[in-house]
Each structure stands twice: as C-alpha cells, then as structure tokens.
Amino acid sequence: MADTYVLVHGAWHTGELLEPVADAIRAVGHTVHCPTLAGNRPGDDRATSGLGEAAQSLVDFLQENDLHDVRLVGHSYGGMVISQAAVRVPARLRRLVYWNAFVPLDGQCLNDMVPPHYKALFDGVAAANGNAVMLPYPVWREAFINDADAALAQSSYDRLNPQPYRTFTEPVALGGELAALELGKSYLNFQQDAAMPHSLPWHPRLSERLGLFRLVEGEGSHEVCFTQPALAARKVVEAGRD
C-alpha cells in the first residue's frame, strides 16, 4: 500500500538535498515530497526569517497540496518545524518521525537543547554575518558527517546554505506537550551521530519527550542523507509505517 511521506530538512539544508532518500522511498511504491522551508529558499532574508515562518511554510505546503494521512519526517532542526506544524494541522497527519531531531517542550527554542559551546559559536557567527549562521567546516566534517570520506564531506558542505539564526532562538509554540498529541510518533536514531555530544544524546534525552513512541535505530552519522541515502530510506519507512 502506498503511503505519503513529507521529508522536512534540517538547518543549512534544502528539500533538494533529501531527494536521494526520497527517490529510494519512491522506489518501493510510496509518495514522497521534499519541500524547502521558508528561511532556506533562495532570496529569503536570513536576518529576519524565524521558526514561525518556517513552520507556516510547511503548513501551507500540506494545505496547498491537499495532503492527508501524511508521515511527517523531520531531520535535526526539522524536528522543531514538524512539532509546531503538527499542532496546527493534526488532522492531515498519520505519524510524526523525528530523525535525529530536536523534540522541544512548549516555549523552548533550539538553542535551549544544544551544548553551551554550540550556542557560543552560533552567537559569534551570527553577530558577524547579519544574523545568519553557517556551520564551520571542521565541525561539519568531524561531528556531522564523520562516516564520509574527505571528498564527500567537502562536496556536501559546498551545497549547504546559511541558516537564519532566528530559527534557533525563536521559541516553539505548541500549547501543550507533544506526548499528548494523538498521533503516532517515532524516533529514528543513527548511532554514530555526533552532532550532539554523546553526553547530551538525541536518544533518550529528547526522544522520551514523545511519550509513547517507536524507536528505530541504524548505523551512521547525522548526515546519512548524503552518505547512505538508501539506508536512510529503509529506516524512514520502518519508522513511518503502520
């Protein structure tokens, strides 16, 4: 049976960068969409775009395409976006899948969940770049895409785009706990993901906020969308299926 997936990218990414994962999911018969969020589109104002605009752009995409029974997958920062979108249009959704993603409490911002050294880094970069942040290459190479060779690490980094810092500092508006949301929920955890220090892990530190959820795990880094897209696709389907 064909299911509908919407893959929501993380910071510095676009929907296009998730297309190799989407193609592998389509190959087994499902429908997949990969929108690019407001704030990461060409010409978007990185100085003013925030989490609210990003979430609204996702809601608009779901409504404009009249999508229903959606398995909504958020990667990394995308967890912030799918959380806010889910409380606005729960009737359009079948399941939420958090892929090494942030799971906020109501009123939290992304920076509330990262270690202090990241926040200090982002504050400094944003102050020098018109309130936009770019991930320094050494952090990308060692912590985000540690399972790639040097050529892939560099070529994938070259495809990233500056992130509006307001998406990291603006609190999410949920109106309650995600655990109370009457939707299926899954957490997809790639075990060599070092984007968050393993002393402040994605799972179970953030995943347990979902209440009842399905745990799916795999071998790989934060950026398996580049390094192992076919594996990422299989695991997304495991996490998203009924």
KEDO-328294 format. One line per field, with one value per residue: residue in one letter; z, y, x of N, C-alpha, C in turn. Coordinates in steps of 0.05 Angstrom, whole numbers, plus 32768, in hexadecimal, padded with zeros to 4 digits. Last residue first. Layout:
N
res <- [a;...]
nw <- [Z;...]
nv <- [Y;...]
nu <- [X;...]
caw <- [Z;...]
cav <- [Y;...]
cau <- [X;...]
cw <- [Z;...]
cv <- [Y;...]
cu <- [X;...]
// end
This chain:
242
res <- [d;r;g;a;e;v;v;k;r;a;a;l;a;p;q;t;f;c;v;e;h;s;g;e;g;e;v;l;r;f;l;g;l;r;e;s;l;r;p;h;w;p;l;s;h;p;m;a;a;d;q;q;f;n;l;y;s;k;g;l;e;l;a;a;l;e;g;g;l;a;v;p;e;t;f;t;r;y;p;q;p;n;l;r;d;y;s;s;q;a;l;a;a;d;a;d;n;i;f;a;e;r;w;v;p;y;p;l;m;v;a;n;g;n;a;a;a;v;g;d;f;l;a;k;y;h;p;p;v;m;d;n;l;c;q;g;d;l;p;v;f;a;n;w;y;v;l;r;r;l;r;a;p;v;r;v;a;a;q;s;i;v;m;g;g;y;s;h;g;v;l;r;v;d;h;l;d;n;e;q;l;f;d;v;l;s;q;a;a;e;g;l;g;s;t;a;r;d;d;g;p;r;n;g;a;l;t;p;c;h;v;t;h;g;v;a;r;i;a;d;a;v;p;e;l;l;e;g;t;h;w;a;g;h;v;l;v;y;t;d;a;m]
nw <- [80BC;80B2;80C3;80D0;80A0;8080;8095;8088;8050;804B;8061;803A;800F;801F;803E;803B;803A;8062;808E;80B2;80E4;80D3;80E4;80EC;810E;812C;8144;8172;8179;81B6;81E6;81EE;81D9;81FA;81EC;81C7;81E5;8200;81ED;81B1;81AE;81EA;8204;81FE;81C8;81AB;816C;8142;813F;812F;8131;8130;8120;8130;812D;814E;8142;8150;813E;8165;818C;81BA;81E8;81DC;81D4;8200;81EC;81C8;81A5;8188;8196;8195;816E;8164;8134;8110;8113;80EF;80B2;8097;8055;8039;8018;7FF3;800A;8027;7FFE;7FF2;8023;802B;7FFC;8005;8035;8043;807C;80B1;80C6;80C1;80F2;8109;80E2;80BB;80D8;80F2;80C6;80AE;80D6;80BE;80C1;80CE;80D0;80E2;80C5;80D8;810B;8129;8119;8131;8168;816F;8161;818C;81B7;81AA;81AD;81E3;81FE;81D5;81C9;81D9;81D3;819C;818D;81C4;81E5;81E6;81F4;81E4;81A6;818C;8154;8138;811D;8106;8119;80FB;8107;80E0;80C5;80BC;80B9;80EC;8100;80F4;8122;8138;810D;810A;8137;8128;80F8;810D;812F;810A;80E9;8103;80F5;80CA;80CD;80A9;80AB;8086;807D;8072;803C;8019;7FF5;7FE8;800C;803D;803D;8036;8064;808A;8078;8083;80BA;80C8;80B6;80D4;8108;8106;80D7;80B3;80B7;809E;806F;8045;8009;7FDB;7FDB;801C;8052;8061;8059;8043;800C;800C;7FF2;7FF2;7FD8;7FD7;7FCD;7FB4;7FB7;7FA1;7FC7;7FE5;7FC2;7FBD;7FF1;7FF2;7FC9;7FDE;8005;7FEA;7FDE;800D;802B;8066;8094;80BC;8099;8076;8076;804C;804D;8030;802A;8010;7FEF;8000]
nv <- [8024;8045;8065;8046;802B;8058;8069;803C;8040;8072;8069;8045;8068;808F;8097;80CC;80F1;80DF;80D9;8100;80ED;80A8;8063;802F;8039;802E;8043;8042;8060;8079;809D;80D6;80F7;80FC;80D7;80F0;810C;80E3;80B0;80D2;80FB;8108;8120;8100;8101;8140;8141;812A;80F5;80BA;8085;8075;8095;808D;80A2;809A;80A7;80A7;80B3;80E3;8109;8125;8120;8126;815C;8185;81C9;81F1;81FB;8221;822A;8267;8275;8265;824B;826E;829A;828F;826F;8251;824B;8208;81D3;81C0;81B9;818A;8165;816A;815B;8126;810F;8112;80F7;80C9;80C6;80C3;80F5;8124;8140;8142;814B;816E;8197;81AC;81BF;81E7;8205;8214;8255;8281;82C6;82FA;8310;82F8;82FE;82E7;82B2;82A2;82A9;8285;8254;824E;824C;821E;81F8;81F9;81E7;81BA;81C5;81D4;8209;8211;8208;821C;820D;820F;81CB;81A6;8188;8160;815D;811E;80ED;80F6;80E9;80E6;80E0;80CB;80E3;8122;8146;8152;8176;81AC;81C1;819D;8196;81C3;81BC;818C;8198;81BC;819F;8179;8194;8191;814D;8141;8128;8111;80FB;80DA;80EE;80EF;811F;815C;8189;81AC;81D4;81BA;81B0;81E4;81FE;81E3;81F6;822C;822B;821D;824B;8274;8263;8266;829C;82CE;82F9;82ED;82D2;82D5;82AE;82A3;825F;8248;8245;8262;822F;81EF;81C8;8186;814F;8115;80D7;809A;8058;802D;8028;8057;807E;8075;8086;80BC;80D0;80CE;80F3;8123;8143;816F;818A;81A5;81BA;81CD;81EA;81BD;8189;817B;814E;8128;8108;80D0;80A5;8061;802C;7FE8]
nu <- [8037;8077;80A2;80CF;80D6;80E0;8110;812F;8132;814B;817E;8190;8193;81B9;81EC;81FF;81D4;81B4;81D4;81E9;81F5;8208;81F8;81CC;818D;814C;810E;80DA;809B;807E;805D;8083;80A9;80D3;80F8;811A;8141;815E;816D;817A;81A0;81C7;81F7;8222;822A;8219;81F9;8215;8221;8205;8207;81D1;8197;8155;8116;80DA;8095;804F;800C;7FE6;7FD0;7FFB;8016;804B;8050;8029;8015;801D;8048;8075;80BB;80E1;811A;814D;8151;813A;815B;8184;817D;81B7;81D3;81D6;81FD;8220;8251;8249;824E;8284;829D;828C;829F;82D6;82E0;82A9;827D;826E;8269;824A;824A;827D;82A5;828F;8275;82A1;82C0;829C;8269;822A;8211;81DC;81C9;81CD;81F8;8228;823A;8212;8216;8246;8239;820E;8226;824A;8227;820A;8233;8240;8212;81EA;81A3;8171;8169;816C;8136;810B;80CD;8096;808E;80C9;80DE;810A;8134;8149;8153;8116;80D8;809B;8056;801E;7FF4;7FD2;7FAA;7F9B;7FC1;7FD6;7FEE;8010;8034;8053;8074;808E;80A7;80CE;80EF;8101;8124;8155;814F;811B;80DA;80A4;8064;803B;7FF8;7FC1;7FC3;7FCA;7FC3;7FE8;7FDC;7FE5;801C;802F;801E;803D;806F;806A;8065;8099;80B4;809D;80AD;80E5;80F5;8118;813D;816D;8164;8131;8136;8153;8144;812F;8131;8105;80D5;80EF;80E1;80C3;80BE;8093;8081;805D;8079;8094;80C9;80DB;80D1;80FE;8126;8117;8121;8158;8163;8149;815D;816D;813E;8130;816E;8194;819C;8176;8151;8112;80E0;80BA;807F;805F;802A;8028;800B;8011]
caw <- [80D0;80AB;80BB;80E4;80B9;807B;8096;80A4;805D;8041;806D;8056;800D;801B;803A;803B;8026;8049;807D;8096;80E2;80DE;80D2;80ED;80F8;812C;812E;816E;816D;819B;81D9;81FC;81C7;81FB;8201;81BD;81D8;820C;81F4;81BE;81A2;81D2;8201;8219;81D3;81BB;8189;8141;8154;812D;812F;8149;8115;813C;811D;8150;8141;8151;8141;814B;8184;819F;81EA;81E5;81BD;81FC;81FC;81D7;81A3;8194;8188;81A3;8172;817C;814B;8111;8122;810B;80C2;80A6;8070;8037;802E;7FEB;7FF6;8035;800B;7FDD;8017;8040;8000;7FED;8033;803C;8060;80A2;80CE;80AB;80E4;811A;80F8;80B3;80C5;8102;80D8;80A1;80CE;80CE;80B0;80D8;80C2;80EF;80C0;80BD;80F6;812D;8111;8114;815C;8175;8150;8170;81B6;81AC;8193;81CF;81FF;81E9;81C0;81DA;81EE;81AC;8187;81AA;81E2;81EF;81ED;81F6;81B9;8196;816D;8137;812B;80FC;8120;80FD;8108;80F3;80CE;80C1;809F;80DC;8107;80E1;8112;8149;8115;80F5;8136;8141;80F7;80FA;8139;8120;80DF;8107;8105;80CF;80D2;80B3;80AA;8099;8078;807C;8053;8021;8000;7FDA;7FF0;8036;8042;8022;804A;808B;8077;8067;80A9;80CE;80AC;80B7;8101;8108;80F0;80B3;80C4;80B5;8086;8056;8024;7FDE;7FCF;8000;8044;806E;8059;8056;8019;8009;8000;7FEC;7FE9;7FCE;7FDD;7FAF;7FC3;7F92;7FB0;7FF1;7FCC;7FA5;7FE6;8005;7FC6;7FC8;800E;7FF5;7FC9;8006;801B;8050;807F;80B8;80B0;8079;807D;8059;8049;8041;8023;8025;7FED;8000]
cav <- [801D;8033;8071;8058;801C;8048;807B;8042;8028;806E;807D;803C;8050;8096;807D;80B6;80F3;80E7;80C2;8106;80FF;80C3;8079;8036;8031;8037;8036;8047;804A;807C;8083;80C4;80F0;8111;80CF;80DE;811B;80FD;80B5;80BD;80FE;80F9;812D;8105;80EA;8130;8146;8146;8104;80D7;8092;8072;808A;8094;8094;80A7;8096;80B5;80A1;80DA;80EF;8127;811F;810C;814B;8172;81B0;81F1;81E2;8224;821C;8251;827B;8274;823E;8253;829A;8289;8286;824D;8258;8225;81DF;81C2;81CE;81A4;8169;816F;8176;813A;8111;811E;8113;80CF;80CC;80A9;80E6;8111;813C;813C;8139;8156;8187;81A1;81AA;81CD;8203;8201;8240;8270;82AC;82E8;8319;82F2;8308;8304;82C2;82A2;82B8;82A2;8260;824E;8261;8238;81FD;8201;8204;81C0;81BF;81B7;81FE;8216;81F4;8220;820A;8227;81E4;81AC;819D;815C;816B;8138;80FC;80EA;80FB;80D8;80F2;80C5;80C8;8112;813E;8141;8159;819C;81D2;81A6;8180;81BF;81D3;818E;8185;81C5;81B7;8170;818E;81A9;8161;813B;813F;810A;8114;80D3;80F3;80D6;8112;8143;8179;8193;81DA;81C3;819A;81CF;8207;81E1;81D9;8223;8233;820B;8231;8274;8265;824C;828E;82B6;82FB;82FE;82C2;82E7;82B3;82BE;8275;824B;8237;8268;824C;8201;81D9;81A3;815A;8132;80E6;80B6;806D;8032;8012;803E;807C;806F;806A;80AA;80CE;80BD;80D7;8114;812A;815E;817C;818C;81BF;81BC;81EC;81D7;8196;817D;8169;8129;8123;80DB;80C0;8075;8044;8000]
cau <- [8023;8062;8089;80C4;80D2;80C7;80FA;812A;8127;8130;816C;818C;8182;819C;81DE;8212;81EA;81A7;81D1;81E3;81DF;820C;81FE;81E8;819E;8168;811C;80F6;80AA;808A;805E;8071;8092;80BF;80E5;8105;812B;815A;8150;8169;8186;81BF;81DD;821A;821C;822B;81F6;820E;822F;8200;8221;81E0;81AF;816F;812A;80F5;80AD;8069;8022;7FF2;7FC5;7FF1;7FF9;8042;804E;803F;8013;8005;803A;805B;80A5;80D4;80FD;8149;815D;812E;8142;8188;8174;819E;81D2;81D1;81EE;8204;824F;824B;8234;8270;82A0;8288;8282;82CA;82E5;82C5;8283;8270;8280;824C;8231;8266;82AA;829D;8266;828B;82CB;82A2;8285;8239;821B;81F1;81C8;81BA;81DD;821E;824C;8218;81FE;8243;824F;820B;8211;8253;823B;81FC;8225;8255;821A;81FE;81BE;8177;8165;8184;814B;8117;80EA;80A5;8080;80B3;80DD;80EF;812D;813C;8168;812F;80EE;80B4;806D;8034;7FF2;7FEA;7FB6;7F89;7FC4;7FC6;7FDD;7FFA;8022;8040;8062;8080;8091;80BA;80E1;80F0;8109;8144;815E;8137;80EB;80BF;8074;8050;8014;7FCE;7FB6;7FD6;7FAC;7FE9;7FDA;7FCA;8009;8035;8013;8020;8069;806F;804E;8082;80BB;809A;8091;80D8;80F5;8108;8123;816E;816F;8141;812B;8147;8153;812B;8146;811E;80DB;80E2;80F5;80C2;80D5;8097;8093;805E;806C;8077;80B9;80E1;80BF;80E4;8126;8116;8105;8149;816D;813D;8151;8182;814C;8122;8156;818C;81B0;8183;815C;812F;80E6;80D4;808A;8074;8034;8026;801B;8000]
cw <- [80DF;80C2;80B6;80DD;80CE;8094;8092;80A7;807A;804E;8064;8064;8029;801A;8035;8035;8024;8033;8063;8084;80C5;80DC;80E1;80D9;80FC;8114;812E;8158;8169;8193;81BD;81F0;81D6;81EB;8204;81D2;81CF;8200;81FF;81D6;81B0;81C7;81E9;821B;81F0;81C7;8198;815C;8152;8144;812B;8148;812A;812E;8125;8141;8144;8150;8140;8152;8168;8195;81CE;81E5;81C4;81E3;81F7;81E8;81B2;8190;8197;8192;817F;8182;8165;8129;8123;811C;80E0;80B5;807C;8052;802A;8001;7FED;8022;801A;7FE9;8003;8034;8016;7FF1;801C;8038;805C;8084;80BF;80AE;80CE;810B;8107;80C9;80C0;80F0;80EA;80B5;80C3;80C5;80C2;80C3;80CD;80DF;80CB;80BA;80DA;8117;8114;810B;813E;8167;8155;815E;8199;81AA;8194;81B4;81EA;81E8;81D6;81D0;81F0;81C9;8198;81A5;81C6;81ED;81F8;81ED;81CD;81AC;8173;8153;812D;8107;8119;8102;810C;80F1;80E3;80CB;80A3;80C2;80F6;80E7;80FF;8139;8126;80FE;8121;8141;8111;80F9;8127;812D;80F4;80FD;810C;80DE;80D9;80B5;80B8;8097;808E;8077;805A;803B;8008;7FE3;7FDE;8018;8038;8025;8035;8070;8078;8064;808C;80BD;80B0;80AB;80E3;8100;80EF;80CD;80C4;80C5;80A0;806F;8035;7FF8;7FD2;7FF4;8026;8061;806B;8051;802A;8015;7FFD;7FFD;7FDF;7FE2;7FCF;7FBE;7FC3;7F9E;7FA1;7FDA;7FD9;7FAE;7FCF;7FFA;7FDA;7FC4;7FF7;8001;7FD4;7FF1;8016;8040;8066;80A3;80A9;8093;8085;805D;8059;8039;8038;801B;8003;8000]
cv <- [8004;802E;805F;8062;802E;8036;806B;8055;802D;8055;8078;804F;8045;807E;8082;809B;80D9;80EA;80C8;80EE;8103;80D3;8094;804D;8039;802C;8040;8036;8052;8062;8087;80A8;80DF;810B;80E5;80D8;8109;810C;80D1;80B2;80EB;8101;8121;8115;80EB;8118;8135;8151;8122;80E5;80B1;807F;808C;8086;809E;8096;80A7;80A0;80B0;80C4;80E7;810B;8120;8109;812F;8162;819E;81D9;81E1;820B;8220;8244;8263;827A;824C;8243;827F;828A;827F;8266;8255;8231;81FD;81CE;81D2;81BB;8183;8173;817C;8156;8126;8122;8120;80ED;80CD;80AE;80CB;8100;8126;8135;8130;8141;816D;818E;819D;81B8;81E7;8200;822D;825B;829C;82CE;8306;82F9;8305;830F;82E0;82B4;82B9;82B2;827D;825C;8264;824F;8218;8206;820C;81DD;81C5;81B0;81E1;820D;81F8;820A;8212;8224;81FC;81C7;819A;8171;8166;8143;8119;80F9;80EC;80EC;80E1;80DA;80C1;80F6;8129;8138;8147;817E;81C2;81B8;818A;81AA;81CF;81A4;8186;81B2;81BE;8188;8184;81A5;8179;8152;8137;8123;810F;80EA;80E8;80D7;80F8;8139;815D;817F;81C1;81C7;81A1;81B8;81F1;81E8;81D5;8205;822B;8212;821D;8259;8265;824D;8273;82A6;82E2;82FE;82D3;82D8;82C4;82C3;828F;8261;8238;825B;8251;821E;81EE;81B0;8179;813C;8103;80C7;8088;8048;8019;8026;8061;806C;8062;808D;80BB;80BA;80C4;80F8;8119;8144;8169;817C;81A4;81C8;81DC;81D4;81B1;818B;816C;8146;8125;80F8;80C9;8090;8057;8019]
cu <- [802C;804F;8072;80A8;80C5;80C2;80E0;8113;811F;8123;814F;8179;817C;818A;81C0;8205;81FA;81BB;81C1;81E2;81D6;81F3;8200;81EE;81BA;8177;8138;8101;80C7;8098;8068;8073;807E;80A6;80CF;80F0;8114;8142;814A;8179;8172;81A4;81CF;8200;8217;821D;820A;8207;822A;820D;821D;81FC;81C5;8186;8145;8109;80C5;8080;803C;8007;7FCD;7FE8;7FEC;8024;8044;803A;802B;8001;801F;804A;808B;80BE;80F0;812B;8155;813A;8135;816F;8175;8196;81B6;81CE;81EA;81F2;8232;8246;8233;8254;828A;828A;827C;82AC;82D7;82C8;82A1;8275;8283;8265;8233;824D;8291;829F;8275;827A;82B5;82AD;828C;8256;822C;81F8;81E0;81B5;81C8;8200;8240;8229;8204;822C;824C;8220;820D;823F;8246;8210;8218;8249;822E;8208;81D2;8193;816E;8181;8163;812D;80F3;80C3;8091;80A7;80C6;80EB;8110;8137;8160;8147;8108;80CA;8086;804A;8006;7FE3;7FCC;7F95;7FB2;7FC8;7FCB;7FE7;800B;802B;804C;806B;8081;80A2;80CA;80E2;80F6;8128;814D;8143;8107;80CF;808E;8065;8025;7FEC;7FC5;7FC8;7FB5;7FD4;7FDB;7FC8;7FED;8021;8018;8014;804B;806A;8052;806A;80A4;80A0;808C;80BB;80E7;810B;8112;8153;8170;814A;813D;813A;8144;813D;8143;8135;80F3;80E8;80E7;80DB;80D4;80AF;8095;806E;806E;806A;809C;80D2;80C2;80CF;810C;8116;8103;812D;815F;8149;8146;8177;8161;8130;8148;8175;81AA;8199;8169;8137;8103;80DB;80A3;807B;8047;8031;8014;8012]
// end
